[in-house]
Amino acid sequence: MSTTTETSRALSDLEYDLITVLKNKSEAVKAYDTYIKDAQDMDSQPCVELFRKLKQDEIKAAQEVRTHLQEVMQKGKM
């Protein structure tokens, strides 16, 4: 039985975690388009505005995660 060391993995646990979070944020951004359309179809402008705000929050969070991921992939840590 061999042990896997940090250098023999394709990704560190931290890189994997950040990629996973980025994927989830990206999926959330896409989902908000559906939610916005549904709210528009129901003529619920307050919900449209809420979903748009939440989508922007997800985009901002995804950008922050991406920045961290780039640094971790370049330097191995933050």
N, CA, C and O atoms as a GROMACS GRO file, in nm:
protein
  312
    1MET      N    1   0.084  -0.118   0.000
    1MET     CA    2   0.000   0.000   0.000
    1MET      C    3   0.089   0.124   0.000
    1MET      O    4   0.174   0.141   0.088
    2SER      N    5   0.069   0.209  -0.097
    2SER     CA    6   0.151   0.330  -0.104
    2SER      C    7   0.071   0.450  -0.056
    2SER      O    8  -0.052   0.452  -0.066
    3THR      N    9   0.140   0.546  -0.006
    3THR     CA   10   0.074   0.669   0.037
    3THR      C   11   0.092   0.774  -0.072
    3THR      O   12   0.196   0.782  -0.137
    4THR      N   13  -0.011   0.854  -0.090
    4THR     CA   14  -0.006   0.960  -0.189
    4THR      C   15   0.048   1.086  -0.123
    4THR      O   16  -0.005   1.132  -0.022
    5THR      N   17   0.152   1.139  -0.180
    5THR     CA   18   0.209   1.262  -0.126
    5THR      C   19   0.156   1.381  -0.204
    5THR      O   20   0.102   1.366  -0.314
    6GLU      N   21   0.171   1.496  -0.145
    6GLU     CA   22   0.124   1.620  -0.207
    6GLU      C   23   0.180   1.637  -0.348
    6GLU      O   24   0.109   1.682  -0.438
    7THR      N   25   0.306   1.603  -0.369
    7THR     CA   26   0.370   1.626  -0.499
    7THR      C   27   0.326   1.524  -0.604
    7THR      O   28   0.344   1.549  -0.724
    8SER      N   29   0.270   1.412  -0.564
    8SER     CA   30   0.230   1.311  -0.663
    8SER      C   31   0.084   1.326  -0.707
    8SER      O   32   0.038   1.252  -0.793
    9ARG      N   33   0.012   1.419  -0.650
    9ARG     CA   34  -0.128   1.444  -0.688
    9ARG      C   35  -0.134   1.546  -0.800
    9ARG      O   36  -0.046   1.632  -0.813
   10ALA      N   37  -0.240   1.535  -0.880
   10ALA     CA   38  -0.261   1.635  -0.984
   10ALA      C   39  -0.299   1.770  -0.924
   10ALA      O   40  -0.259   1.875  -0.975
   11LEU      N   41  -0.376   1.766  -0.816
   11LEU     CA   42  -0.420   1.888  -0.749
   11LEU      C   43  -0.405   1.871  -0.598
   11LEU      O   44  -0.420   1.761  -0.546
   12SER      N   45  -0.376   1.980  -0.531
   12SER     CA   46  -0.379   1.975  -0.385
   12SER      C   47  -0.525   1.977  -0.340
   12SER      O   48  -0.615   2.009  -0.418
   13ASP      N   49  -0.546   1.941  -0.215
   13ASP     CA   50  -0.682   1.946  -0.161
   13ASP      C   51  -0.739   2.088  -0.172
   13ASP      O   52  -0.856   2.106  -0.203
   14LEU      N   53  -0.656   2.187  -0.145
   14LEU     CA   54  -0.700   2.326  -0.152
   14LEU      C   55  -0.738   2.366  -0.294
   14LEU      O   56  -0.841   2.431  -0.314
   15GLU      N   57  -0.657   2.328  -0.391
   15GLU     CA   58  -0.691   2.357  -0.531
   15GLU      C   59  -0.823   2.290  -0.569
   15GLU      O   60  -0.910   2.352  -0.631
   16TYR      N   61  -0.838   2.165  -0.530
   16TYR     CA   62  -0.962   2.093  -0.558
   16TYR      C   63  -1.082   2.162  -0.494
   16TYR      O   64  -1.186   2.178  -0.558
   17ASP      N   65  -1.066   2.203  -0.369
   17ASP     CA   66  -1.175   2.273  -0.299
   17ASP      C   67  -1.214   2.401  -0.370
   17ASP      O   68  -1.332   2.429  -0.390
   18LEU      N   69  -1.114   2.479  -0.408
   18LEU     CA   70  -1.142   2.606  -0.477
   18LEU      C   71  -1.208   2.582  -0.613
   18LEU      O   72  -1.300   2.655  -0.651
   19ILE      N   73  -1.163   2.482  -0.686
   19ILE     CA   74  -1.224   2.449  -0.815
   19ILE      C   75  -1.370   2.407  -0.795
   19ILE      O   76  -1.458   2.445  -0.872
   20THR      N   77  -1.394   2.327  -0.691
   20THR     CA   78  -1.530   2.282  -0.662
   20THR      C   79  -1.620   2.400  -0.627
   20THR      O   80  -1.734   2.408  -0.675
   21VAL      N   81  -1.571   2.491  -0.545
   21VAL     CA   82  -1.649   2.609  -0.509
   21VAL      C   83  -1.676   2.694  -0.634
   21VAL      O   84  -1.787   2.742  -0.653
   22LEU      N   85  -1.575   2.711  -0.718
   22LEU     CA   86  -1.591   2.790  -0.840
   22LEU      C   87  -1.696   2.726  -0.932
   22LEU      O   88  -1.778   2.797  -0.990
   23LYS      N   89  -1.693   2.595  -0.944
   23LYS     CA   90  -1.793   2.524  -1.025
   23LYS      C   91  -1.933   2.548  -0.968
   23LYS      O   92  -2.026   2.576  -1.043
   24ASN      N   93  -1.947   2.536  -0.837
   24ASN     CA   94  -2.078   2.557  -0.774
   24ASN      C   95  -2.128   2.700  -0.793
   24ASN      O   96  -2.246   2.721  -0.818
   25LYS      N   97  -2.039   2.796  -0.780
   25LYS     CA   98  -2.076   2.936  -0.802
   25LYS      C   99  -2.119   2.959  -0.947
   25LYS      O  100  -2.215   3.031  -0.973
   26SER      N  101  -2.048   2.898  -1.040
   26SER     CA  102  -2.082   2.911  -1.182
   26SER      C  103  -2.219   2.852  -1.212
   26SER      O  104  -2.297   2.909  -1.288
   27GLU      N  105  -2.248   2.739  -1.151
   27GLU     CA  106  -2.379   2.677  -1.170
   27GLU      C  107  -2.490   2.763  -1.108
   27GLU      O  108  -2.599   2.773  -1.162
   28ALA      N  109  -2.460   2.825  -0.995
   28ALA     CA  110  -2.558   2.913  -0.930
   28ALA      C  111  -2.589   3.034  -1.019
   28ALA      O  112  -2.704   3.075  -1.032
   29VAL      N  113  -2.484   3.091  -1.078
   29VAL     CA  114  -2.504   3.206  -1.167
   29VAL      C  115  -2.596   3.167  -1.281
   29VAL      O  116  -2.688   3.242  -1.316
   30LYS      N  117  -2.573   3.052  -1.339
   30LYS     CA  118  -2.658   3.006  -1.449
   30LYS      C  119  -2.802   2.982  -1.402
   30LYS      O  120  -2.896   3.016  -1.473
   31ALA      N  121  -2.818   2.925  -1.283
   31ALA     CA  122  -2.952   2.898  -1.230
   31ALA      C  123  -3.030   3.027  -1.209
   31ALA      O  124  -3.151   3.030  -1.230
   32TYR      N  125  -2.962   3.133  -1.167
   32TYR     CA  126  -3.032   3.259  -1.144
   32TYR      C  127  -3.098   3.313  -1.270
   32TYR      O  128  -3.198   3.383  -1.261
   33ASP      N  129  -3.043   3.282  -1.386
   33ASP     CA  130  -3.109   3.323  -1.510
   33ASP      C  131  -3.249   3.263  -1.519
   33ASP      O  132  -3.343   3.330  -1.562
   34THR      N  133  -3.262   3.138  -1.480
   34THR     CA  134  -3.393   3.072  -1.480
   34THR      C  135  -3.485   3.138  -1.377
   34THR      O  136  -3.602   3.165  -1.405
   35TYR      N  137  -3.431   3.163  -1.258
   35TYR     CA  138  -3.512   3.224  -1.153
   35TYR      C  139  -3.560   3.364  -1.193
   35TYR      O  140  -3.674   3.402  -1.166
   36ILE      N  141  -3.472   3.439  -1.258
   36ILE     CA  142  -3.508   3.573  -1.305
   36ILE      C  143  -3.620   3.564  -1.408
   36ILE      O  144  -3.717   3.640  -1.403
   37LYS      N  145  -3.606   3.470  -1.502
   37LYS     CA  146  -3.710   3.453  -1.604
   37LYS      C  147  -3.843   3.413  -1.540
   37LYS      O  148  -3.948   3.465  -1.578
   38ASP      N  149  -3.838   3.322  -1.445
   38ASP     CA  150  -3.961   3.280  -1.376
   38ASP      C  151  -4.028   3.398  -1.306
   38ASP      O  152  -4.150   3.413  -1.312
   39ALA      N  153  -3.949   3.480  -1.240
   39ALA     CA  154  -4.004   3.598  -1.172
   39ALA      C  155  -4.062   3.697  -1.272
   39ALA      O  156  -4.166   3.757  -1.247
   40GLN      N  157  -3.994   3.714  -1.387
   40GLN     CA  158  -4.046   3.802  -1.492
   40GLN      C  159  -4.178   3.747  -1.546
   40GLN      O  160  -4.273   3.823  -1.568
   41ASP      N  161  -4.183   3.616  -1.565
   41ASP     CA  162  -4.307   3.554  -1.616
   41ASP      C  163  -4.423   3.574  -1.520
   41ASP      O  164  -4.538   3.581  -1.562
   42MET      N  165  -4.394   3.582  -1.391
   42MET     CA  166  -4.497   3.604  -1.289
   42MET      C  167  -4.519   3.753  -1.260
   42MET      O  168  -4.596   3.789  -1.172
   43ASP      N  169  -4.450   3.838  -1.336
   43ASP     CA  170  -4.460   3.983  -1.322
   43ASP      C  171  -4.430   4.026  -1.178
   43ASP      O  172  -4.500   4.109  -1.120
   44SER      N  173  -4.323   3.967  -1.122
   44SER     CA  174  -4.283   3.998  -0.985
   44SER      C  175  -4.149   4.072  -0.987
   44SER      O  176  -4.043   4.013  -0.971
   45GLN      N  177  -4.158   4.203  -1.007
   45GLN     CA  178  -4.037   4.284  -1.017
   45GLN      C  179  -3.951   4.278  -0.890
   45GLN      O  180  -3.828   4.275  -0.901
   46PRO      N  181  -4.011   4.276  -0.770
   46PRO     CA  182  -3.926   4.264  -0.650
   46PRO      C  183  -3.843   4.135  -0.652
   46PRO      O  184  -3.727   4.135  -0.609
   47CYS      N  185  -3.901   4.026  -0.700
   47CYS     CA  186  -3.826   3.900  -0.706
   47CYS      C  187  -3.720   3.906  -0.815
   47CYS      O  188  -3.610   3.852  -0.798
   48VAL      N  189  -3.752   3.969  -0.927
   48VAL     CA  190  -3.653   3.987  -1.034
   48VAL      C  191  -3.532   4.061  -0.978
   48VAL      O  192  -3.418   4.020  -0.999
   49GLU      N  193  -3.558   4.168  -0.907
   49GLU     CA  194  -3.449   4.248  -0.850
   49GLU      C  195  -3.369   4.168  -0.747
   49GLU      O  196  -3.246   4.177  -0.743
   50LEU      N  197  -3.438   4.091  -0.664
   50LEU     CA  198  -3.369   4.008  -0.566
   50LEU      C  199  -3.279   3.907  -0.635
   50LEU      O  200  -3.161   3.893  -0.599
   51PHE      N  201  -3.333   3.836  -0.734
   51PHE     CA  202  -3.253   3.735  -0.804
   51PHE      C  203  -3.135   3.798  -0.878
   51PHE      O  204  -3.027   3.739  -0.882
   52ARG      N  205  -3.155   3.914  -0.935
   52ARG     CA  206  -3.044   3.983  -1.002
   52ARG      C  207  -2.935   4.020  -0.902
   52ARG      O  208  -2.816   4.004  -0.930
   53LYS      N  209  -2.976   4.068  -0.785
   53LYS     CA  210  -2.878   4.102  -0.680
   53LYS      C  211  -2.803   3.978  -0.635
   53LYS      O  212  -2.681   3.979  -0.622
   54LEU      N  213  -2.877   3.870  -0.612
   54LEU     CA  214  -2.813   3.747  -0.567
   54LEU      C  215  -2.719   3.691  -0.674
   54LEU      O  216  -2.613   3.637  -0.642
   55LYS      N  217  -2.758   3.705  -0.801
   55LYS     CA  218  -2.672   3.661  -0.911
   55LYS      C  219  -2.542   3.742  -0.910
   55LYS      O  220  -2.434   3.686  -0.927
   56GLN      N  221  -2.553   3.872  -0.892
   56GLN     CA  222  -2.433   3.956  -0.888
   56GLN      C  223  -2.344   3.919  -0.769
   56GLN      O  224  -2.221   3.920  -0.780
   57ASP      N  225  -2.406   3.887  -0.656
   57ASP     CA  226  -2.328   3.842  -0.540
   57ASP      C  227  -2.251   3.714  -0.573
   57ASP      O  228  -2.135   3.699  -0.535
   58GLU      N  229  -2.316   3.621  -0.644
   58GLU     CA  230  -2.250   3.496  -0.683
   58GLU      C  231  -2.136   3.522  -0.780
   58GLU      O  232  -2.030   3.461  -0.770
   59ILE      N  233  -2.157   3.615  -0.874
   59ILE     CA  234  -2.052   3.650  -0.969
   59ILE      C  235  -1.932   3.709  -0.896
   59ILE      O  236  -1.817   3.673  -0.924
   60LYS      N  237  -1.959   3.798  -0.802
   60LYS     CA  238  -1.850   3.859  -0.724
   60LYS      C  239  -1.776   3.752  -0.644
   60LYS      O  240  -1.653   3.753  -0.639
   61ALA      N  241  -1.849   3.661  -0.582
   61ALA     CA  242  -1.786   3.554  -0.504
   61ALA      C  243  -1.704   3.464  -0.595
   61ALA      O  244  -1.593   3.423  -0.558
   62ALA      N  245  -1.756   3.432  -0.714
   62ALA     CA  246  -1.683   3.347  -0.809
   62ALA      C  247  -1.553   3.414  -0.852
   62ALA      O  248  -1.450   3.348  -0.866
   63GLN      N  249  -1.557   3.544  -0.874
   63GLN     CA  250  -1.436   3.617  -0.912
   63GLN      C  251  -1.333   3.612  -0.800
   63GLN      O  252  -1.213   3.598  -0.825
   64GLU      N  253  -1.379   3.624  -0.676
   64GLU     CA  254  -1.287   3.618  -0.562
   64GLU      C  255  -1.226   3.479  -0.549
   64GLU      O  256  -1.106   3.466  -0.524
   65VAL      N  257  -1.306   3.377  -0.566
   65VAL     CA  258  -1.256   3.240  -0.560
   65VAL      C  259  -1.155   3.217  -0.672
   65VAL      O  260  -1.051   3.154  -0.650
   66ARG      N  261  -1.184   3.268  -0.788
   66ARG     CA  262  -1.093   3.252  -0.903
   66ARG      C  263  -0.957   3.316  -0.874
   66ARG      O  264  -0.853   3.259  -0.907
   67THR      N  265  -0.959   3.433  -0.815
   67THR     CA  266  -0.835   3.500  -0.778
   67THR      C  267  -0.754   3.416  -0.680
   67THR      O  268  -0.633   3.400  -0.695
   68HIS      N  269  -0.821   3.361  -0.581
   68HIS     CA  270  -0.753   3.276  -0.483
   68HIS      C  271  -0.698   3.151  -0.551
   68HIS      O  272  -0.585   3.110  -0.525
   69LEU      N  273  -0.777   3.090  -0.639
   69LEU     CA  274  -0.733   2.971  -0.710
   69LEU      C  275  -0.609   2.998  -0.792
   69LEU      O  276  -0.514   2.919  -0.791
   70GLN      N  277  -0.608   3.109  -0.863
   70GLN     CA  278  -0.491   3.143  -0.944
   70GLN      C  279  -0.366   3.155  -0.857
   70GLN      O  280  -0.259   3.106  -0.893
   71GLU      N  281  -0.381   3.221  -0.743
   71GLU     CA  282  -0.264   3.238  -0.655
   71GLU      C  283  -0.218   3.105  -0.597
   71GLU      O  284  -0.098   3.077  -0.591
   72VAL      N  285  -0.312   3.024  -0.555
   72VAL     CA  286  -0.277   2.892  -0.499
   72VAL      C  287  -0.210   2.806  -0.606
   72VAL      O  288  -0.114   2.735  -0.576
   73MET      N  289  -0.260   2.811  -0.728
   73MET     CA  290  -0.200   2.728  -0.834
   73MET      C  291  -0.062   2.778  -0.872
   73MET      O  292   0.024   2.699  -0.911
   74GLN      N  293  -0.039   2.907  -0.861
   74GLN     CA  294   0.093   2.962  -0.893
   74GLN      C  295   0.194   2.944  -0.780
   74GLN      O  296   0.310   2.912  -0.804
   75LYS      N  297   0.148   2.965  -0.656
   75LYS     CA  298   0.240   2.966  -0.543
   75LYS      C  299   0.227   2.844  -0.452
   75LYS      O  300   0.313   2.821  -0.366
   76GLY      N  301   0.120   2.767  -0.471
   76GLY     CA  302   0.098   2.651  -0.385
   76GLY      C  303   0.024   2.683  -0.258
   76GLY      O  304  -0.015   2.592  -0.185
   77LYS      N  305   0.004   2.811  -0.230
   77LYS     CA  306  -0.071   2.855  -0.112
   77LYS      C  307  -0.102   3.003  -0.126
   77LYS      O  308  -0.059   3.067  -0.222
   78MET      N  309  -0.176   3.056  -0.030
   78MET     CA  310  -0.208   3.200  -0.028
   78MET      C  311  -0.107   3.270   0.060
   78MET      O  312  -0.114   3.391   0.077
   0.00000   0.00000   0.00000
